[in-house]
Amino acid sequence: MSAKNFITMEKPSIKPKNPNFSSGPCSKRPGWSIDVLKNTPIGRSHRHKVCKEKLNEVIIKSKKILQLPDGYHVGIMTGSNTGALEAALWSLLGCKGVDVLAWENFGKDWVIDILEQLKIKDVNSYVTDYGILPDLTKVNFKNDVVFTWNGTTAGVRIPNGDWIPEDREGLTICDATSGIFAMDIDYSKLDVITWSWQKVLGAEAAHGMIALSPRAVQRLESHVPPWPIPKLFRLASKKKLIKGIFEGGTINTPSMICVEDGLDALNWVESVGGTKELVNISNRNLKIVEDWIEKSNIFKFMCEDKNIRSATSITVLIKDEWFVKFNEEDQRGVLKKLFSVLEKEGVANDINGYPKAPPSIRIWGGSTVQNNDMKALLPWIDWAYNSVKNNA
């Protein structure tokens, strides 16, 4: 690796106050400390009155903050967003064909589940490469439709819900985990919404959330899938919604420490003005990166279309000729050195792209990342890249 005509850059002097830019678990809220967990009701059953009240408080606050439509049921699930989405697939699918959309790794996981695990025969899969959204006009809403709102590993998001008809016959099942709380979403267009506490809220991992529209509940109470459903995924029993799930009676034992942290995150959202302010923070983070990219001759977005570019999982490629001439393995080697430099400087942790995605930099722009920290980070990326190039 020879770097010719290299220009030495001056080392930046200002560092982010918080170097955590991971895409999950994401950075804690500003001002967070371990003391927020001191009132956790530990050492007792989650069925205890105090614990169940806290679990139900998470449900009530989540529904209120998100302003979900009347009649939607919200519950806490095991296994983070993955567990919540799997519960929806296993419990709801099977009576209609399925249209499934994927443009990054997690969306492709749902394609595999539908085709290879549930073995549904009537499936239309719309799968595109990283950075490109499938053609939404091709979706058949007579079928159930499964998709992610924000492609966490590709930096691509659904622009809005206009493509989803009000009079759809099938259910819309949406993995919303890295978009919800940080993006404007028309929830009335979604019959199933899943997310986790570890993304935009910056709370602890392991637990997920699920919201069901009245149409989804009606499906649960009229349809029994042809396959056996694991206990952790059961949302109904004998064609009756398991109401306890949506009142704080989780299927599996939750961590009350995680619950306490989740409540702290939700209280923080209320304190800053609700999801409107969280959307603003995230959009400003994206604008900061866009301004940087516009002036750069080294970096570009994985998602070229500004209208569908994620404001949370901001994913960047290197276009510099010195870098692109290498094969993928060597490119990943360069990036590994860049990430190491940034981590040793105490500037950025966990901004490596997803392992199955093209060699890339992924910067979390969600609402727990302060705008000043995003501004401080970007000159360091320039400096670190040129340092690695100079020493190659």
C-alpha positions in Angstrom: 0.0 0.0 0.0 1.7 3.1 -1.2 0.3 6.6 -0.6 1.7 9.1 -3.1 1.1 12.8 -3.0 -0.1 12.7 0.5 -0.8 15.9 2.3 -0.3 16.0 6.1 -3.3 17.2 8.0 -3.3 19.0 11.3 -4.6 17.0 14.2 -8.0 18.3 15.4 -8.0 19.9 18.8 -11.7 19.4 19.8 -12.9 15.9 20.7 -16.5 14.7 21.2 -17.5 14.8 24.8 -19.2 11.4 24.3 -17.2 9.1 21.9 -20.0 6.5 21.6 -21.5 6.4 18.1 -22.5 2.7 18.1 -25.6 1.7 16.2 -26.8 -0.6 19.0 -26.7 -0.7 21.8 -26.6 3.1 21.2 -25.3 5.9 23.3 -27.0 6.7 26.6 -29.0 9.9 26.8 -27.1 13.1 27.7 -26.5 13.3 31.5 -27.1 9.6 32.1 -25.4 8.0 35.1 -25.7 4.6 36.9 -27.5 6.4 39.7 -30.7 6.4 37.5 -31.0 2.6 38.3 -30.9 3.0 42.1 -34.7 2.6 42.6 -34.8 -0.7 40.6 -37.0 -3.3 42.4 -34.4 -6.1 42.3 -34.5 -9.5 43.9 -38.3 -10.1 43.4 -40.6 -11.6 40.9 -41.6 -9.5 37.9 -45.2 -10.6 38.8 -44.8 -8.6 42.0 -47.2 -5.6 42.2 -44.4 -3.0 42.1 -42.6 -4.7 39.2 -45.7 -5.2 37.2 -46.6 -1.5 37.7 -43.2 -0.5 36.3 -43.6 -2.8 33.3 -47.1 -1.4 32.6 -45.7 2.2 33.0 -43.2 1.5 30.1 -46.2 0.4 28.0 -48.3 3.4 28.9 -45.5 5.9 28.5 -44.4 4.4 25.1 -47.9 4.6 23.7 -48.4 8.2 25.0 -45.0 9.5 23.8 -45.4 7.9 20.3 -49.1 9.0 20.1 -50.1 5.7 18.8 -53.7 5.5 17.4 -56.5 4.6 19.7 -57.1 0.9 20.0 -53.5 -0.2 19.5 -52.2 -2.7 22.0 -48.6 -2.3 23.2 -46.6 -5.1 24.9 -43.1 -5.9 26.1 -41.4 -8.9 24.4 -38.3 -10.9 25.1 -35.4 -11.0 22.6 -35.2 -7.3 21.7 -36.7 -6.2 18.4 -35.8 -9.5 16.8 -38.0 -11.4 19.3 -40.9 -9.0 18.9 -40.8 -9.2 15.1 -40.4 -13.0 15.1 -43.5 -13.2 17.4 -45.4 -11.2 14.8 -44.3 -13.4 11.9 -45.0 -16.7 13.7 -48.3 -15.7 15.2 -49.9 -13.7 12.4 -48.7 -15.1 9.0 -50.1 -18.1 7.2 -53.6 -17.2 6.0 -52.5 -14.9 3.1 -49.6 -14.5 0.7 -46.7 -12.4 1.8 -44.8 -9.5 0.2 -41.5 -8.9 1.9 -39.1 -6.1 1.3 -35.4 -6.1 2.1 -32.4 -3.9 1.2 -30.0 -4.8 4.0 -29.1 -7.6 6.4 -32.0 -7.6 8.9 -34.7 -7.3 6.2 -33.1 -10.2 4.5 -33.3 -12.2 7.7 -37.1 -11.8 7.6 -37.1 -13.1 4.0 -35.2 -16.2 5.1 -37.7 -16.8 8.0 -40.7 -16.5 5.7 -39.3 -18.7 2.9 -37.2 -21.2 4.8 -38.6 -21.4 8.3 -42.3 -20.8 7.9 -42.2 -22.1 4.4 -45.0 -19.9 3.1 -45.6 -20.7 -0.6 -47.1 -17.5 -1.9 -44.3 -15.0 -1.4 -43.2 -12.0 -3.4 -39.7 -10.9 -2.2 -38.4 -7.5 -3.3 -34.7 -7.6 -2.4 -32.2 -4.9 -3.4 -28.6 -4.2 -2.7 -27.3 -2.0 0.1 -28.1 1.6 -0.4 -31.1 1.1 -2.7 -34.8 1.0 -1.7 -37.0 -1.5 -3.5 -39.8 -0.2 -5.8 -42.6 0.4 -3.3 -45.2 0.7 -6.1 -44.9 -3.0 -6.8 -46.2 -4.1 -3.4 -49.4 -6.1 -3.4 -51.5 -5.1 -0.3 -53.9 -7.9 -0.8 -51.1 -9.8 0.9 -49.5 -9.3 4.3 -46.5 -7.0 3.9 -43.3 -7.3 5.9 -40.6 -4.6 5.9 -38.1 -2.5 7.9 -38.7 1.2 8.2 -35.1 2.0 8.5 -32.3 -0.2 7.2 -29.9 -0.1 10.1 -27.0 -1.7 8.2 -27.5 0.3 5.0 -28.4 3.9 6.0 -31.7 3.7 3.9 -35.1 4.5 5.2 -38.7 4.5 4.1 -39.5 8.1 3.2 -43.1 8.1 4.4 -46.3 5.9 4.6 -48.0 7.4 1.5 -47.4 4.1 -0.5 -49.5 2.1 2.0 -53.2 2.3 1.2 -55.8 2.8 4.0 -58.0 0.1 2.5 -55.3 -2.6 2.4 -56.5 -6.2 2.8 -53.3 -7.6 4.3 -51.5 -6.6 7.5 -48.5 -4.3 7.4 -45.8 -5.7 9.7 -43.0 -3.2 10.3 -39.6 -3.6 12.0 -39.3 0.0 13.1 -36.5 -0.3 15.6 -33.9 2.1 14.3 -36.5 4.6 13.1 -39.1 4.9 15.7 -38.8 7.9 18.1 -36.4 9.6 15.6 -38.5 9.7 12.4 -41.9 10.9 11.5 -44.0 7.8 11.0 -47.7 7.5 10.2 -48.5 4.7 12.6 -52.0 4.3 11.3 -50.4 2.7 8.2 -48.8 0.0 10.3 -50.7 -2.9 11.8 -47.7 -4.3 13.6 -44.8 -2.2 14.9 -41.7 -3.6 16.6 -38.8 -1.9 18.3 -36.3 -2.2 21.1 -35.1 0.1 23.9 -31.4 0.0 22.9 -31.7 2.1 19.7 -33.0 5.6 19.7 -33.8 5.6 23.4 -30.3 4.5 24.2 -31.6 2.2 27.0 -30.4 -1.3 27.8 -30.7 -4.2 25.4 -32.5 -7.6 25.5 -36.1 -6.4 25.6 -38.4 -5.5 22.7 -41.7 -3.8 22.1 -44.6 -4.7 19.9 -47.7 -2.6 19.0 -50.7 -4.2 17.4 -53.5 -2.5 15.5 -57.1 -3.6 15.9 -56.8 -5.4 12.6 -53.8 -7.3 13.9 -55.7 -8.3 17.0 -58.6 -9.4 14.9 -56.2 -11.7 12.9 -54.9 -13.2 16.1 -58.4 -14.0 17.3 -59.6 -15.5 14.0 -56.5 -17.3 12.6 -54.4 -20.2 13.9 -51.2 -20.7 12.0 -50.5 -24.1 10.6 -47.1 -24.4 12.4 -46.4 -24.9 16.1 -45.5 -21.5 17.8 -42.7 -21.4 20.4 -43.9 -20.2 23.7 -41.9 -17.0 23.6 -43.6 -16.0 20.3 -47.2 -16.6 21.3 -49.4 -13.6 21.3 -52.7 -15.4 21.4 -54.1 -18.6 23.0 -57.1 -20.5 21.6 -57.9 -17.5 19.4 -57.8 -15.1 22.3 -55.3 -12.3 22.7 -53.0 -12.9 25.7 -53.9 -9.6 27.3 -51.4 -9.9 30.1 -48.6 -9.3 27.6 -50.1 -5.8 27.0 -50.6 -5.0 30.7 -47.0 -5.7 31.9 -47.3 -9.5 32.2 -44.4 -10.4 30.0 -44.0 -13.9 28.5 -40.5 -14.4 29.9 -38.8 -13.0 33.0 -37.6 -9.4 32.2 -34.6 -7.6 33.8 -36.1 -5.0 36.1 -32.7 -3.2 35.8 -33.3 -2.8 32.1 -36.9 -1.8 32.8 -35.7 1.0 35.1 -33.3 2.2 32.4 -36.1 2.1 29.8 -38.3 4.2 32.1 -35.4 6.7 32.6 -35.0 7.0 28.8 -38.8 7.6 28.3 -38.8 10.2 31.0 -35.9 11.9 29.2 -37.9 12.0 26.0 -40.8 13.7 27.8 -38.4 16.2 29.4 -36.9 17.4 26.0 -40.3 17.8 24.4 -41.2 14.4 23.1 -40.5 12.7 19.7 -40.7 16.0 17.8 -37.5 17.2 19.4 -35.9 13.7 19.0 -36.6 13.9 15.3 -35.1 17.4 15.1 -31.9 16.3 16.9 -31.5 13.3 14.5 -32.2 15.4 11.4 -29.6 18.0 12.5 -27.0 15.2 13.0 -27.7 14.1 9.4 -27.4 17.7 8.1 -24.0 18.0 9.8 -22.8 14.9 8.0 -24.3 16.0 4.7 -22.5 19.3 4.9 -19.2 17.4 5.6 -19.8 14.9 2.7 -20.6 17.7 0.3 -17.1 19.2 0.8 -15.2 15.9 0.9 -13.2 14.3 -1.9 -12.7 11.2 0.2 -16.2 10.2 1.5 -19.7 9.7 0.1 -23.0 8.3 1.4 -23.9 4.6 0.8 -27.4 6.0 0.1 -27.1 8.5 -2.8 -30.8 9.4 -2.7 -31.2 12.2 -0.1 -35.0 11.5 0.1 -34.5 8.0 1.6 -31.3 8.6 3.5 -31.4 7.5 7.2 -30.9 10.2 9.9 -30.0 7.5 12.5 -27.8 4.8 10.9 -25.7 7.2 8.8 -23.6 5.0 6.5 -20.6 6.3 4.6 -18.3 4.9 1.9 -14.8 5.9 0.9 -14.4 7.1 -2.7 -10.8 8.0 -2.6 -8.9 6.4 -5.5 -6.1 5.1 -3.2 -8.7 3.2 -1.2 -11.0 1.9 -4.0 -8.1 0.2 -5.9 -7.8 -2.4 -3.1 -9.8 -5.6 -2.9 -12.5 -5.9 -0.2 -10.2 -7.6 2.3 -7.6 -4.9 2.1 -10.3 -2.2 2.3 -11.5 -3.7 5.5 -7.9 -3.7 6.7 -7.6 0.0 6.1 -10.9 0.7 7.9 -9.8 -1.5 10.9 -6.7 0.7 11.3 -8.8 3.9 11.0 -11.2 2.7 13.7 -8.3 1.7 15.9 -6.8 5.2 15.6 -10.1 6.9 16.5 -10.7 4.6 19.4 -7.1 5.1 20.8 -7.7 8.9 20.6 -10.9 8.5 22.6 -12.8 10.1 19.7 -15.1 7.4 18.4 -16.2 3.9 19.4 -18.0 1.4 17.2 -18.3 3.3 14.0 -17.4 0.3 11.8 -19.9 -0.7 9.2 -21.9 -3.9 9.5 -19.7 -6.9 8.8 -22.0 -8.2 5.9 -22.3 -4.7 4.4 -19.8 -3.3 1.9 -16.7 -1.8 3.7 -18.1 1.3 5.3 -18.2 3.7 8.2 -21.5 3.7 10.2 -22.2 6.6 12.5 -25.2 6.6 14.8 -27.1 9.9 14.4 -29.9 9.1 16.7 -31.3 11.5 19.3 -29.0 10.5 22.2 -26.0 11.7 20.1 -25.6 15.5 20.6 -25.1 17.7 17.6 -21.8 19.2 18.9 -20.4 15.7 19.3 -21.2 14.9 15.7 -19.5 18.2 14.6 -16.4 17.4 16.6 -16.2 13.8 15.2 -16.0 14.4 11.5 -12.6 16.3 11.3 -11.1 13.4 13.3 -12.3 10.9 10.7 -10.6 13.0 8.0 -7.4 13.2 10.0 -7.4 9.4 10.9 -8.0 8.4 7.3 -5.1 10.5 6.1 -2.9 9.2 8.9 -3.6 5.6 8.0 -3.0 6.4 4.3 0.2 8.2 5.0 1.6 5.3 7.1 0.6 2.6 4.6 
